[in-house]
Amino acid sequence: QVRLVESGGGLVQPGGSLGLSCATSRNIFNTYHMGWYRQAPGKQRELVARIFTGATTIYLDSVKGRFTISRDTAKNTVYLQMNSLKPEDTAVYYCNANRVDGFVNYWGQGTQVTVSS
C-alpha cells in the first residue's frame, strides 16, 4: 500500500505562482511513475504532468513552459511548480502513482487550486 499526501494548494491571482507537494509513504520512484492530474468542475480529470521512473517528464500542452514536475528521492516527495497561473488552471489537483506495469494506481486526496483576482 502507498499513501500519497498533497499539500500546497490555495488561492492565487492570475500570473502568480504556486507550488504543490506530494509526499509518499515510502520510496517508490523506481517502480512507480508519478504524476499530477487535475479536475475542474464539470470536466474530466486530465493528466497535467508526469515524471517517469527514468526521470523523463511530459506535460499537458496548455501548461508547457509554465509548470514543472520534479521529485526528491531523499524526501520521497514529488513537486509541481506552477508559474504564470491562469484562471483556467483552477481545479482540484491530484497526485498519482502508477506502477510501471500499469496494474496499480494510487491517488492522493486532492488539493484545491483557485486562480482568481
C-alpha positions in Angstrom: 0.0 0.0 0.0 1.2 3.5 -0.8 -0.1 6.7 0.8 0.0 10.0 -1.1 -0.5 13.3 0.8 -0.7 16.5 -1.2 -0.2 20.0 0.1 0.3 23.5 -1.2 -3.0 24.4 -2.8 -4.7 27.7 -2.3 -5.9 30.9 -3.9 -3.6 32.9 -6.2 -4.1 35.8 -8.6 -3.7 35.4 -12.3 0.0 35.5 -13.2 1.0 34.2 -9.8 2.8 31.1 -8.7 2.1 28.2 -6.5 3.9 25.0 -5.6 2.3 21.6 -4.8 3.9 18.8 -2.9 3.1 15.1 -2.8 4.7 13.1 0.0 4.7 9.3 -0.5 4.7 6.9 2.4 7.8 5.1 1.1 10.3 5.3 -1.7 8.5 4.2 -4.9 10.2 6.2 -7.6 12.0 3.2 -9.0 8.8 1.3 -9.5 6.1 3.9 -10.0 5.7 6.7 -12.5 4.5 9.8 -10.6 2.0 12.3 -12.0 -0.2 15.3 -11.3 -3.8 15.3 -12.5 -6.5 17.9 -12.2 -10.2 18.0 -12.4 -12.2 21.2 -12.9 -16.0 21.3 -12.1 -18.0 19.6 -14.9 -14.8 18.4 -16.6 -13.0 15.1 -16.8 -9.8 14.5 -14.8 -6.8 15.2 -17.0 -3.1 14.5 -16.8 -1.1 17.7 -16.1 2.4 16.3 -15.8 4.2 13.0 -15.3 7.7 12.1 -14.3 8.7 8.6 -15.2 11.0 6.3 -13.2 13.8 7.2 -15.5 13.1 10.9 -14.8 11.7 11.7 -18.3 8.8 14.2 -18.0 5.8 15.0 -20.1 3.3 17.9 -19.8 -0.2 18.8 -20.9 0.2 21.2 -23.8 -1.6 24.0 -22.1 0.9 24.0 -19.2 4.2 23.5 -21.1 6.7 26.2 -20.2 4.7 27.2 -17.1 4.6 24.1 -14.9 7.5 21.9 -13.8 7.3 18.5 -12.2 10.2 17.2 -10.1 11.0 14.7 -7.4 13.2 14.4 -4.4 14.2 10.8 -3.7 15.6 11.6 -0.3 12.3 13.2 0.8 10.0 10.7 -1.0 8.3 13.8 -2.4 7.1 14.9 -5.8 6.5 18.5 -6.6 4.6 20.6 -9.1 5.8 24.2 -9.5 3.1 26.3 -11.3 4.0 29.7 -12.7 2.1 32.2 -14.7 -1.1 30.8 -13.5 -4.3 31.4 -15.4 -8.0 31.2 -14.3 -8.4 28.1 -16.4 -5.8 26.3 -14.2 -8.4 26.3 -11.4 -9.1 22.8 -10.4 -8.6 20.1 -7.8 -5.1 18.7 -8.3 -4.4 15.1 -7.5 -1.1 13.3 -7.1 -0.9 9.9 -8.8 1.4 6.9 -8.5 1.2 4.5 -11.4 3.1 1.2 -11.1 5.3 0.6 -14.1 3.3 -2.5 -15.2 0.2 -0.3 -15.3 -1.8 -2.5 -13.0 -1.7 -0.5 -9.8 -2.7 3.2 -9.2 -2.7 5.2 -6.1 -4.3 8.6 -5.6 -3.9 11.4 -3.1 -6.9 13.2 -1.6 -6.6 16.2 -3.8 -5.8 19.9 -3.2 -7.8 22.8 -4.5 -6.0 25.4 -6.7 -8.0 28.6 -7.4 -6.7 31.2 -9.8 -8.8 34.4 -9.4 -8.5 38.1 -9.0 
